[in-house]
Amino acid sequence: MGAVQQRPSPNCGPRKGGISKPDMVVLHYTAMQSAEDAICTLCDPEKEVSAHYVIGRDGAMTQLVDEAARAWHAGSGRWAECDDINSRSIGIELDNDGFSPFSATLMDALEDLLGGILARWEIPAHHVIAHSDLAPLRKFDPGGRFDWRRLAVQDLSVWPTWGEDLPLAESLTALGYGVAEFGVEPCLNAFRQRFAPWRDGAECLADRRDAASLAAQFAVDPLGGAS
């Protein structure tokens, strides 16, 4: 992994609820003009937001918060019955506007960083999620242009296979989506954005099979669930 610049943010603190180490990673996009703009915002005490890392389009990596500390990146949301995602996760901001392809240099740097994080904290690949997964009513990042399958090929994320035709709400809930709180449709939209951004309209057989295949793989340890 290349050199990581240090730009400490004041917007952080200890993990809460007796959680001593992270067991999830949440990926975001910055939706700003540049990585530097994002870093300045994430280090501004008046903004009250932060992340552990920012990766620029040129692949430059900047660490803002120590991995052992609680950064303020996830906001309100729910995943696998947890509503304090910040205390369980490491947040990575990716320099992207949400509409453009993610640069090759950024993806290369992310793969290096993510591989190290998963190894250091013994985080399984299915505990790497999107911001939109945990907050489907208000967040879309890292968006439909992000290449989750590329990460899955390297065991840095997961990808569905062809599963059974099971009730969608049950499978999404088993994966960690907050169906009871947010509803099936928003959770399906978040699921599609990650695994099938080309689909729209009402739920279909492919949605149910994709969700069921992942639920079957991680039934004992839900996607993002407590280890």
C-alpha positions in Angstrom: 0.0 0.0 0.0 1.2 3.5 -0.8 2.0 6.2 1.6 -1.0 7.5 3.6 -1.2 11.2 4.4 -2.3 12.1 7.9 -4.9 14.9 8.4 -6.4 14.3 11.8 -10.0 15.3 12.2 -11.4 16.5 15.5 -14.8 14.9 14.7 -14.3 11.6 16.3 -14.5 9.8 19.7 -14.4 6.4 21.4 -16.7 3.6 20.1 -19.8 3.3 22.2 -21.9 0.5 23.7 -18.9 -1.6 24.8 -17.7 -2.0 21.2 -13.9 -2.2 21.3 -13.2 -2.7 17.6 -14.8 -2.3 14.2 -16.5 -5.3 12.5 -17.9 -3.5 9.4 -16.7 -1.2 6.6 -19.0 1.4 5.0 -18.2 2.9 1.6 -19.3 6.4 0.6 -18.8 8.8 -2.2 -17.8 12.4 -1.4 -20.1 14.2 -4.0 -17.7 17.2 -3.9 -15.5 19.0 -6.3 -12.3 17.4 -5.1 -10.8 15.1 -2.4 -9.3 18.2 -0.8 -12.7 19.8 -0.5 -14.0 16.7 1.2 -11.1 16.5 3.6 -11.6 20.1 4.6 -15.3 19.4 5.3 -14.5 16.2 7.2 -12.0 18.1 9.4 -14.2 21.1 10.1 -15.5 20.9 13.7 -18.6 22.9 12.8 -19.6 20.3 10.2 -19.6 17.5 12.8 -18.8 14.8 10.1 -15.8 12.7 9.5 -14.5 9.4 8.0 -11.5 7.3 8.7 -10.1 7.6 5.2 -10.5 9.6 2.0 -9.3 8.2 -1.3 -8.7 10.7 -4.2 -9.3 10.1 -7.8 -5.6 10.0 -8.2 -5.3 7.2 -5.7 -3.9 9.4 -2.9 -5.0 8.1 0.5 -5.6 10.4 3.5 -6.4 9.1 7.0 -8.5 11.4 9.2 -9.4 9.2 12.1 -7.6 6.3 13.8 -9.2 3.0 12.9 -9.8 2.2 16.5 -11.8 5.4 17.1 -15.4 6.2 16.1 -15.7 8.5 13.1 -19.0 10.3 12.3 -19.7 9.1 8.8 -22.8 6.9 8.8 -25.4 9.1 10.4 -28.8 7.8 11.2 -29.7 4.4 9.8 -30.0 0.7 10.6 -28.2 -2.5 9.6 -28.6 -6.0 11.1 -30.6 -4.6 14.0 -27.9 -2.1 14.8 -28.6 1.7 14.8 -25.2 3.0 15.9 -23.2 2.0 12.7 -20.5 4.5 13.6 -19.5 2.5 16.7 -19.1 -0.7 14.6 -17.6 0.5 11.4 -14.7 2.1 9.5 -15.8 4.7 7.0 -14.1 5.2 3.6 -15.0 8.2 1.5 -14.3 7.9 -2.3 -13.6 11.0 -4.4 -16.5 10.7 -6.9 -19.6 12.7 -7.8 -21.9 9.7 -7.9 -22.5 9.8 -11.6 -19.0 9.2 -13.1 -17.0 6.0 -13.3 -14.6 5.4 -10.4 -11.1 5.9 -11.5 -8.8 2.9 -11.8 -6.2 4.5 -9.5 -8.9 5.1 -6.9 -10.1 1.4 -7.1 -6.5 0.1 -6.9 -5.9 2.2 -3.8 -9.2 1.1 -2.3 -8.4 -2.6 -2.8 -5.0 -2.2 -1.1 -6.6 -0.3 1.8 -9.6 -2.5 2.2 -7.5 -5.7 2.1 -5.4 -4.4 5.0 -8.4 -3.3 7.1 -10.2 -6.6 6.7 -7.0 -8.5 7.7 -6.1 -6.2 10.7 -9.6 -6.4 12.2 -10.6 -9.8 11.0 -13.6 -8.4 9.2 -15.3 -10.8 6.7 -15.9 -9.6 3.2 -19.7 -9.6 3.6 -19.3 -7.0 6.3 -18.4 -4.4 3.7 -21.5 -2.4 2.8 -22.7 0.7 1.1 -23.9 3.8 2.9 -27.2 3.3 0.9 -27.6 -0.1 2.5 -28.0 1.3 6.0 -29.9 4.4 5.1 -32.0 3.6 2.0 -34.4 6.5 2.4 -31.8 9.2 2.3 -28.5 8.0 0.9 -27.4 6.7 -2.5 -23.6 6.3 -2.1 -21.4 4.9 -3.4 -23.9 4.7 -6.2 -24.7 2.6 -9.2 -21.4 3.3 -10.9 -19.4 1.6 -8.2 -17.9 -1.8 -9.1 -18.9 -4.1 -6.3 -18.3 -7.1 -8.4 -14.6 -6.2 -8.8 -14.2 -6.2 -5.1 -16.1 -9.5 -4.7 -13.7 -11.2 -7.2 -10.9 -10.4 -4.8 -12.8 -11.5 -1.7 -13.2 -7.8 -0.6 -17.0 -7.9 -0.9 -19.7 -10.4 -2.0 -21.8 -11.1 -5.1 -25.0 -13.1 -5.5 -25.4 -16.4 -7.2 -28.7 -17.9 -8.5 -30.6 -18.8 -5.4 -34.1 -20.0 -4.6 -37.3 -18.0 -5.2 -38.0 -17.0 -1.6 -40.0 -14.0 -0.2 -37.9 -10.9 -0.8 -38.6 -9.1 2.5 -37.4 -12.2 4.4 -34.2 -12.4 2.4 -33.4 -8.7 2.6 -34.0 -8.7 6.4 -31.8 -11.7 6.8 -29.0 -9.8 5.0 -29.3 -6.9 7.4 -31.6 -4.4 5.5 -34.0 -2.5 7.8 -37.1 -3.7 6.0 -39.3 -3.2 9.1 -38.2 0.4 9.5 -37.7 1.6 5.9 -40.0 -0.7 3.9 -39.4 -3.3 1.2 -39.2 -0.9 -1.7 -36.5 1.4 -0.4 -34.4 -1.6 0.7 -34.9 -3.3 -2.7 -33.8 0.0 -4.4 -30.6 0.0 -2.3 -30.0 -3.7 -3.0 -30.4 -3.2 -6.7 -28.2 -0.2 -6.7 -25.4 -2.4 -5.4 -26.1 -5.7 -7.1 -28.2 -4.9 -10.2 -28.4 -1.2 -11.0 -29.9 -1.9 -14.4 -33.1 -3.2 -12.9 -36.1 -1.0 -12.1 -39.9 -1.4 -11.5 -41.6 -3.9 -9.3 -39.6 -6.7 -7.7 -38.8 -9.6 -10.0 -37.7 -13.2 -9.8 -34.0 -12.2 -10.3 -34.3 -9.9 -7.2 -35.7 -12.6 -5.1 -33.1 -15.2 -6.2 -30.2 -12.8 -5.8 -31.2 -11.8 -2.3 -32.0 -15.4 -1.3 -28.6 -16.6 -2.5 -26.8 -14.1 -0.3 -29.1 -14.8 2.7 -28.3 -18.5 2.3 -24.6 -17.9 2.3 -24.6 -15.7 5.4 -27.6 -17.0 7.4 -25.5 -17.7 10.5 -23.6 -14.4 10.3 -25.8 -11.8 8.6 -24.3 -9.4 6.1 -22.8 -6.8 8.5 -24.2 -8.6 11.5 -22.4 -8.9 14.8 -19.5 -11.3 14.7 
